[in-house]
Each structure stands twice: as C-alpha cells, then as structure tokens.
Amino acid sequence: MLRVRWLGRVRYGDALALQRGLYRHPGTDYLLLLEHEPTYTLGVRADRANLLRDPAELGAELVVADRGGDVTFHGPGQLVGYPVLDVVGKRGGGMADTASYVAGVAQVLIDALADLGLPGCTYDPQYPGVWAPGEPWRKIAAIGVRLGRGRSMHGFALNVTDEPLGWFEHIIPCGLAERGVTSLEREGVVVSMRDAVDAVSRRAAERWGGGAAGAAPGAVDRADVVWRTSVTDLAPFSRGEGAGRPVRLTGRLAAAGVDGGLELSERKPAWLRPKVRHDEGVLELRRLLREHELVTVCEEAGCPNQSECWADGTATFMINGEQCTRACGFCLVDTSKPFPLDPDEPQRVAAAVRRMGLRFAVVTAVARDDLADGGAAAFAATIAAIRGEVPTCSVEVLIPDCKGDADALGTIFAARPDVLNHNIETVARLQRAARPSASYARSLAVLAAAGEAGLVTKSSIIVGMGERDDEVLQTLADLAAIGVDIVTIGQYLRPTSTHLPVARWVEPEAFDRFKAAGEALGIGHVEASPLTRSSYHARQAAASAGQATAVPVPVPVRLPTLGRPRD
C-alpha cells in the first residue's frame, strides 16, 4: 500500500525528521508531498563555491542534507516529494539499484508533466533531474535521493510556478553553470499546485502503489485532506497564522467541509455523563495542590473526569504557568498574556509527588511560544527534580511542539522522560480549524524525532469535531508508521459556546474499532473510549506497551488524569 500525504507548507527540518521516522520502520510506503519554506540544501558532495550568496541575507535557511547531488533550492511554488519506500532491487541497494530507482522517480515526473500539458520532458542519468523539452537545457525538476538498507529517503522538487526561479539566481543549481532552470509556468503551462499534486499522486500510485489511485479498493490510501476543498489555500492545516478569534476558527471548520454541528444545549448521551463526586479525597487533593501553589490541567482544561479522578487521588501537573500563547479551537485553557516562569515550580512539583507517594507522574504545560525554548528547560528541570526527590518515580511528559526547534526538543529528550507524549489532536483535514498555530506534519516530526532519540512515544486524537472514521484510521496509520508506542482517543466535548461545535457523538462501539485497528497497525497500546483523555490510564498504558515497569501505587494517589492541555 502506498500512502500519499499532502502536508502543505513545512519547514525542512520537520520534513526531514518525519522522513527519518518513516525510514526507520520498513514495511509501509509513503509519498510525502509538500512545499518548503525558503531553504537551500547542500548534498553530501556539494561544492560550497556554488552557493553565491549567504542564505541568511536572503531570508532562507541553509541545510546540509544526507542526500546525493550538489546545491539546490526548495521553497513556495515548488512541489517537493519525498517517497519513503521499500525499494526492491537485484543488488541489495547498490549503485545499480539506486540508478534504477532514480530513473523511476524521473519517469513518475515525466509522465505527470505530460498529463499537465508539458510532454517531451527527458531524464539524463549523467545529470539527474528532469529536463524540459528543446534547447537550451532547462531543469524543471531536481532529484536527489538516498538509499540504505533497501529503503529510500529524500526525493524530488518540481518547479510549478515562477516563484522559485528568482531564488536559483543566488546559486549554481546542482553545480551546472551551463544549464538553467525553469518551471511549468515559464514553459507556458499554468496549473495550480492542486493540479500538480493530483498528477504526481496518480503517476506515483501507478508505479509504487499497484495501480492508479483509487483504481482498486485498498490499493492506494490517498489522504483526501483540506486542500481539496479550497482552491486558494493549499495548506490550511499546516500554515498557522497565530491565535485567532472563534469566528475565524469556525470559518476554517466550514472551509474544511464541516458545517454546523450540535447545539451546545443538546443533551449528551448516557455514556458521556461522568459521575460527579466531591468527597474528602477530592478536597484533600485540592488542598495539597493549593498548598504547593500548583496548577492541574484537570481544572484548566475542564476535564470531564475531574471529580472521578480526584476522588481517586489522580491529577496531572501543568507547569510553565496558566496562560497559553496559542488559541486552539477545542481548549479551555486561558490565552491571556503569560507571566514569567517560576524558577521554584519544578521543586514544588517534586515535593508534591513525594507527599502524594507517586510512582508514575505526568507533567504537561501550556504552549509558551514567547520563550526562546518554548518552555523546554522547565520540563527538563521538573523531570530532574522529581527524580531527585523520588528516584523510583517514572515520569511522562506531555509537551507542546516547541515550534519544532531541534535544540529545544533536544533539551527535553536529553532529560530522558519515561514517556514522551505529544498530541496530534485531530486528523489532517481539521488541523487549521482546531489548532491554527500548529501543524500535522510538525507533530509527526516531533514524535518521530523523539522515537529516534530512543524515547517511548505517545499521542492523542480527539474525535467528534467533524472527522470521518476513515480519517481517524489514516491518522492511526501515520502514527504507527513512525513507531508511536501509545495512542489515546476520546470524544470532543465543547467547553463553551465560543469553542468549536461538536459535530457528532461517537458511539462506544466506534472506539472499540479504533482500538483494534490501531493495535493491528502495530501500536503497542491504544486507549480508546468516549471519556478518554491523553493522560488516561497513563501508567497502565506504558506498562501495556511494554515500555515501563508497572509498579503498584502504595496509596490511592497516582498521576496522571484525564486532562488535555493546549498544544
């Protein structure tokens, strides 16, 4: 099966982390299609003399890539494709197999270009790439790949519009001074990025997926995501514009094909009515948290299971303040201007863990995009403080994406939490409506990078915001393909009238199907039920996934609980 994913506008580092995650898990073939932010890349044999200007002066990144070829450019107006495939060759991935694979990539593009109205393009094995017909030589698509252990990475970049061409003036593309570059638009073929994606997807499906896309049930799993519903905005789920007013989020939901929703006053089904308890255990836990001046996501996110979990002595600590710098459409956490971090907070969390007798603690946080490291140092300090206070306590962290910054994420990874949780939240089609400052691709990249660092990884999906069941299965497949160990799935409950509406009540039987499907895909543990939240049964899930030691809790107090922070 070939899974084709349009990811929208993606930073190069995020796409590379996602590729690496897919590369490490053979058996599933992917074609990632996207646009990059302006980026110059150097191949392993690149001559830096071919870089004529400092990319920083131009507002572009410079990346040294582990692919073949010299210097090239990636940016808006260019369709970038990364096939991550099991490549079957006669020589176990040697040079002959690589040459054959590159020729196959070129043929996909040549056929797609003909479909779009530019026949006669050619491939020159001496100068890998696809060349426009006629003279002089004009490269319309660059190709640079890496094959190892019979699996592919990197891929191609097809110039669709003239927008990338100006950027090529600051390099000697691929080190070929005597040969120029061109685009479909420059060659007189004006098409949309959507048209280019369709053409490449169809031809890739024929070569790598067993037939034309959609030709046979199950032959190719194509992600029909938001870009199919909007001609002008091709990346509505990956190009965040920061915090938005609820009406804007609702508009984006409509653009994603979700209209209306259930009335806020509609009575919930019986399976969504948690029991409310305010016994002495709940009151004692609240007193303990207030004594240490700590915040729980149970309260801040309006968790439906707060009283049930608190009655059982369960809570999830939320660090880095109470104010989030993002405005996700489903979340109740305050979005006013955040205060400076409290340097004593990690030690106070650790003291509470000790007093509560915990053996498994969950620590989450608001998103702090105002901080250079996104709050990563505070996560590391809290992990260290808990382990210093209670060495036997396992720690799960539920982190924001830290804007994909590799150094910030590395700070958290280096602290070696027992479980690294980052929520993808919803399906690709609904990302921009639900979490406008986040990205489906970036969330997958964060999880893939954590897996590459050797950490146990976990994520969560909210259902009932307008997704289809098949999209939930696609998301589970994407999480499984990068090796995520634990997934939780729960019903969306609208916090207030200013939040996104509930599109549907998902029946318990559907959650059973999601669980079975996720575990069949290879996810070690799937926790799925209407009232599940991302920290639900966290200790048990870690143990079930075979990645943590299940240690009995000596008192009826444990972490985590069912809360969902902003991400």
C-alpha positions, 0 to 999 in steps of 0.5 A: 500500500502506498500512502500519499500525504499532502502536508502543505507548507513545512519547514525542512527540518520537520520534513526531514525528521518525519522522513527519518521516522518513516525510514526507520520502520520498513514495511509501509510506503509513503509519498510525502508531498509538500512545499518548503519554506525558503531553504537551500540544501547542500548534498553530501558532495556539494561544492560550497563555491556554488552557493553565491550568496549567504542564505541568511541575507536572503531570508532562507535557511541553509541545510546540509542534507544526507542526500546525493547531488550538489546545491539546490533550492526548495521553497513556495511554488515548488512541489517537493516529494519525498517517497519513503519506500521499500525499494526492491532491487537485484543488488541489495541497494547498490549503485545499480539499484539506486540508478534504477530507482532514480530513473523511476522517480524521473519517469513518475515526473515525466509522465505527470508533466505530460498529463499537465500539458508539458510532454517531451520532458527527458531524464539524463542519468549523467545529470539527474533531474528532469529536463524540459523539452528543446534547447537550451537545457532547462531543469524543471525538476531536481532529484536527489535521493538516498538509499540504505538498507533497501529503503529510500529517503529524500526525493524530488522538487518540481518547479510549478510556478515562477516563484522559485526561479528568482531564488536559483539566481543566488546559486549554481543549481546542482553545480551546472553553470551551463544549464538553467532552470525553469518551471511549468509556468515559464514553459507556458503551462499554468496549473495550480499546485492542486493540479500538480499534486493530483498528477504526481499522486496518480503517476506515483500510485501507478508505479509504487502503489499497484495501480492508479489511485483509487483504481482498486479498493485498498490499493492506494490510501490517498489522504483526501485532506483540506486542500481539496476543498479550497482552491486558494489555500493549499495548506490550511492545516499546516500554515498557522497564522497565530491565535485567532478569534472563534469566528475565524476558527469556525470559518476554517471548520466550514472551509474544511467541509464541516458545517454546523454541528450540535447545539451546545444545549443538546443533551449528551448521551448516557455514556458521556455523563461522568459521575460527579463526586466531591468527597474528602479525597477530592478536597484533600487533593485540592488542598495539597495542590493549593498548598504547593501553589500548583496548577492541574490541567484537570481544572484548566482544561475542564476535564470531564473526569475531574471529580472521578479522578480526584476522588481517586487521588489522580491529577496531572501537573501543568507547569510553565504557568496558566496562560497559553500563547496559542488559541486552539479551537477545542481548549479551555485553557486561558490565552491571556498574556503569560507571566514569567516562569517560576524558577521554584515550580519544578521543586514544588512539583517534586515535593508534591509527588513525594507527599502524594507517594507517586510512582508514575507522574505526568507533567504537561504545560501550556504552549509558551511560544514567547520563550526562546525554548518554548518552555523546554528547560522547565520540563527538563528541570521538573523531570530532574527534580522529581527524580531527585526527590523520588528516584523510583518515580517514572515520569511522562511528559506531555509537551507542546511542539516547541515550534519544532526547534531541534535544540529545544526538543533536544533539551527535553529528550536529553532529560530522558522522560519515561514517556514522551507524549505529544498530541496530534489532536485531530486528523489532517483535514481539521488541523487549521480549524482546531489548532491554527498555530500548529501543524500535522506534519510538525507533530509527526516530526516531533514524535518521530524525532523523539522515537529516534532519540530512543524515547517511548512515544505517545499521542492523542486524537480527539474525535467528534469535531467533524472527522470521518472514521476513515480519517481517524484510521489514516491518522492511526496509520501515520502514527504507527508508521513512525513507531508511536508506542501509545495512542489515546482517543476520546470524544470532543466535548465543547467547553463553551459556546465560543469553542468549536461545535461538536459535530457528532457523538461517537458511539462506544462501539466506534472506539472499540474499532479504533482500538483494534485497528490501531493495535493491528497497525502495530501500536503497542497500546491504544486507549480508546473510549468516549471519556478518554483523555491523553493522560488516561490510564497513563501508567497502565498504558506504558506498562501495556506497551511494554515500555515501563515497569508497572509498579503498584501505587502504595496509596490511592494517589497516582498521576496522571488524569484525564486532562488535555492541555493546549498544544 
